[in-house]
């Protein structure tokens, strides 16, 4: 996992949407998942999801990401 990609994505998300992000690892993260993300919305609601970090997503990645999302919700 590339922390630079994550930091850049978090920065852009906050600038364009006002949503802030925190990245954290947890013992509850299933094998093959990069970590857990906490999103804080402008109304201060928080959402936590498992996350996969990728430099880019190509068409051939979609089926595997779908399987990962189905078995590791919420992703």
Buried (B, 14 or more C-beta within 10 A) or exposed (E): EEEEEBEEBBEEBEEEEEBBBEBEEEEEBEEEBBBBBEBBEEEEEEEEBBBBBEEEEEEEEEEEEEEBBEEBEEB
